[in-house]
């Protein structure tokens, strides 16, 4: 009987601790804007968002033609899916990633070059 009683008190304390920890971490993430990225896709996108962006001439032409805008690029960097199979993640000093996403309801692949202190948005391929 003593073991059952100790187990009960242990589970009560554990549940209170889990509720407290969940509340504390949720509050902290809302206040500071931190997010917990454990998967490779999330970690790479977070790294890309943390650096200043520069655009290639091809992307600048698309900006002036109004066929692409900076919000679409931001959407790729937040909700895109990285195709690690066709990306060049082993090159140094800059790695090249292909990010799949949507542009004006069409599937597209954005190619970015991730260097140590900046990100170059290189080109985009929009599927017809």
C-alpha positions as a printed NumPy array, in Angstrom:
array([[  0.   ,   0.   ,   0.   ],
       [  2.863,   2.394,   0.719],
       [  4.204,   2.038,  -2.827],
       [  0.808,   2.924,  -4.344],
       [  0.578,   5.983,  -2.11 ],
       [  4.086,   7.166,  -3.041],
       [  3.371,   6.563,  -6.729],
       [  0.194,   8.656,  -6.442],
       [  2.034,  11.579,  -4.845],
       [  4.779,  11.275,  -7.462],
       [  2.241,  11.464, -10.3  ],
       [  0.506,  14.471,  -8.706],
       [  3.817,  16.322,  -8.429],
       [  4.83 ,  15.327, -11.941],
       [  1.551,  16.57 , -13.433],
       [  1.812,  19.904, -11.588],
       [  5.391,  20.287, -12.83 ],
       [  4.423,  19.524, -16.432],
       [  1.562,  22.048, -16.339],
       [  3.868,  24.692, -14.859],
       [  6.618,  23.995, -17.405],
       [  4.183,  24.098, -20.338],
       [  2.72 ,  27.408, -19.154],
       [  6.174,  28.903, -18.525],
       [  7.659,  27.863, -21.903],
       [  4.569,  28.974, -23.823],
       [  4.674,  32.385, -22.15 ],
       [  8.405,  32.722, -22.836],
       [  8.049,  31.817, -26.512],
       [  5.214,  34.337, -26.994],
       [  7.121,  37.164, -25.3  ],
       [ 10.493,  36.687, -26.952],
       [  9.365,  35.274, -30.281],
       [ 11.525,  32.201, -29.889],
       [ 10.583,  29.   , -31.593],
       [ 11.834,  25.511, -31.036],
       [ 13.251,  24.1  , -34.257],
       [ 14.432,  20.523, -34.019],
       [ 13.924,  19.263, -37.569],
       [ 16.464,  20.061, -40.309],
       [ 13.943,  21.936, -42.481],
       [ 12.965,  24.27 , -39.64 ],
       [ 16.57 ,  24.846, -38.554],
       [ 17.769,  25.792, -42.056],
       [ 14.814,  28.123, -42.686],
       [ 15.412,  29.799, -39.321],
       [ 19.088,  30.277, -40.217],
       [ 18.135,  31.782, -43.59 ],
       [ 15.695,  34.216, -41.958],
       [ 18.311,  35.377, -39.451],
       [ 20.687,  36.771, -42.111],
       [ 20.352,  39.79 , -44.404],
       [ 18.938,  39.009, -47.85 ],
       [ 20.378,  40.088, -51.175],
       [ 18.797,  39.434, -54.553],
       [ 20.281,  38.366, -57.886],
       [ 19.606,  40.345, -61.057],
       [ 17.044,  37.751, -62.18 ],
       [ 15.026,  38.208, -58.986],
       [ 15.273,  42.01 , -59.204],
       [ 13.794,  41.859, -62.724],
       [ 10.886,  39.797, -61.379],
       [ 10.374,  42.399, -58.63 ],
       [ 10.147,  45.2  , -61.215],
       [  7.764,  43.147, -63.409],
       [  5.542,  42.617, -60.348],
       [  5.532,  38.852, -60.969],
       [  7.275,  38.323, -57.615],
       [  7.482,  40.373, -54.443],
       [  9.372,  40.26 , -51.182],
       [  6.387,  38.827, -49.301],
       [  6.503,  35.755, -51.545],
       [ 10.186,  35.315, -50.715],
       [  9.373,  35.729, -47.012],
       [  6.65 ,  33.092, -47.392],
       [  9.225,  30.678, -48.841],
       [ 11.522,  31.316, -45.872],
       [  8.795,  30.645, -43.309],
       [  6.565,  27.952, -44.825],
       [  8.705,  26.413, -47.575],
       [  9.931,  22.849, -47.765],
       [ 13.63 ,  22.35 , -48.478],
       [ 14.482,  19.653, -51.012],
       [ 17.657,  18.323, -49.426],
       [ 18.11 ,  15.778, -52.219],
       [ 18.667,  18.413, -54.892],
       [ 20.316,  20.98 , -52.602],
       [ 24.093,  21.322, -52.311],
       [ 24.635,  21.203, -48.553],
       [ 28.266,  20.078, -48.601],
       [ 29.896,  22.98 , -50.473],
       [ 32.02 ,  25.573, -48.712],
       [ 31.867,  28.454, -47.895],
       [ 28.292,  28.837, -49.216],
       [ 25.594,  26.173, -49.347],
       [ 22.838,  26.134, -51.978],
       [ 19.285,  25.208, -50.99 ],
       [ 16.219,  24.607, -53.14 ],
       [ 13.016,  25.591, -51.344],
       [  9.632,  24.458, -52.628],
       [  6.566,  26.615, -52.1  ],
       [  3.691,  28.467, -53.751],
       [  3.702,  31.711, -55.731],
       [  0.267,  32.979, -56.78 ],
       [ -1.258,  29.508, -56.389],
       [  1.458,  27.895, -58.554],
       [  4.18 ,  25.585, -57.346],
       [  7.652,  27.094, -57.45 ],
       [ 11.213,  26.296, -56.437],
       [ 13.346,  29.083, -54.983],
       [ 17.126,  28.678, -55.043],
       [ 19.051,  30.447, -52.285],
       [ 22.771,  30.566, -51.549],
       [ 23.473,  30.576, -47.81 ],
       [ 26.829,  32.122, -46.894],
       [ 28.159,  32.78 , -43.404],
       [ 26.942,  36.379, -43.153],
       [ 24.329,  36.81 , -45.919],
       [ 21.776,  34.972, -48.033],
       [ 21.551,  35.439, -51.803],
       [ 18.151,  34.753, -53.347],
       [ 19.468,  33.427, -56.647],
       [ 16.616,  32.273, -58.875],
       [ 13.085,  30.972, -58.972],
       [ 11.447,  28.392, -61.166],
       [  7.668,  28.624, -61.362],
       [  5.837,  25.532, -62.616],
       [  3.211,  26.136, -65.287]])
